[in-house]
Amino acid sequence: MDSELYKNLTYIKYFEGDVSDLDLTFSYDQDVLGRIQTHELIQGGRGILVNSENKISYIHHVAQFVLHTQIKEQ
């Protein structure tokens, strides 16, 4: 996991406002050769907003994707 992603996930974890204001969903955008590919972290993830109640789950899903799934795809 790169330092920028770590910083962003830490920001979300400790964000004291309404996390839904950040307009995040349970999906992860990845730049592949200059093209953005969106990966759903859970089924229907593009339609599920991250909020204060599920932000820890979102962080875990992003970390799981980056550290395991994304590496397998490469």
C-alpha positions as CSV (number, residue, x, y, z in Angstrom):
1,M,0.0,0.0,0.0
2,D,1.5,3.3,-1.0
3,S,1.8,6.2,1.5
4,E,-0.8,8.4,-0.2
5,L,-3.5,5.6,0.0
6,Y,-2.5,5.0,3.6
7,K,-2.9,8.7,4.3
8,N,-6.3,8.9,2.7
9,L,-7.6,5.8,4.5
10,T,-6.4,7.2,7.8
11,Y,-8.1,10.5,7.0
12,I,-11.4,8.7,6.5
13,K,-11.0,6.6,9.7
14,Y,-10.5,9.7,11.9
15,F,-12.8,12.0,9.9
16,E,-15.1,13.6,12.5
17,G,-17.7,15.0,10.1
18,D,-20.3,13.2,8.1
19,V,-18.3,10.7,6.0
20,S,-21.1,10.6,3.5
21,D,-20.2,14.2,2.5
22,L,-17.0,12.7,1.0
23,D,-19.2,11.0,-1.7
24,L,-17.4,7.6,-1.5
25,T,-18.9,4.3,-2.5
26,F,-17.8,0.8,-1.9
27,S,-15.8,0.9,-5.1
28,Y,-12.1,1.5,-6.0
29,D,-10.8,3.4,-9.0
30,Q,-7.5,2.3,-10.4
31,D,-5.5,3.9,-13.2
32,V,-4.4,1.2,-15.7
33,L,-2.3,2.5,-18.5
34,G,-4.0,5.9,-18.4
35,R,-7.5,4.5,-18.2
36,I,-9.6,4.5,-15.0
37,Q,-11.1,1.1,-14.0
38,T,-13.6,0.9,-11.3
39,H,-13.7,-2.2,-9.1
40,E,-16.7,-2.9,-6.8
41,L,-15.3,-3.8,-3.4
42,I,-18.6,-5.6,-2.6
43,Q,-21.5,-6.7,-4.7
44,G,-23.4,-3.5,-5.7
45,G,-20.7,-1.4,-4.2
46,R,-21.0,1.5,-6.6
47,G,-24.4,2.1,-5.2
48,I,-23.5,1.9,-1.5
49,L,-22.4,5.1,0.1
50,V,-19.7,5.1,2.7
51,N,-20.9,6.7,6.0
52,S,-19.8,6.9,9.6
53,E,-21.3,3.5,10.4
54,N,-19.6,1.6,7.6
55,K,-16.4,3.5,7.1
56,I,-14.2,0.9,8.9
57,S,-15.7,-1.8,6.6
58,Y,-14.8,0.3,3.6
59,I,-11.2,0.8,4.8
60,H,-10.9,-3.0,5.3
61,H,-12.3,-3.7,1.8
62,V,-10.0,-1.2,0.1
63,A,-7.0,-2.7,1.9
64,Q,-8.0,-6.2,1.0
65,F,-8.4,-5.2,-2.6
66,V,-5.1,-3.4,-2.8
67,L,-3.0,-5.9,-0.8
68,H,-4.5,-9.1,-2.2
69,T,-6.9,-8.9,-5.2
70,Q,-5.0,-6.2,-7.1
71,I,-1.7,-8.1,-6.7
72,K,-3.3,-11.3,-8.0
73,E,-4.5,-9.5,-11.1
74,Q,-1.0,-8.3,-11.9
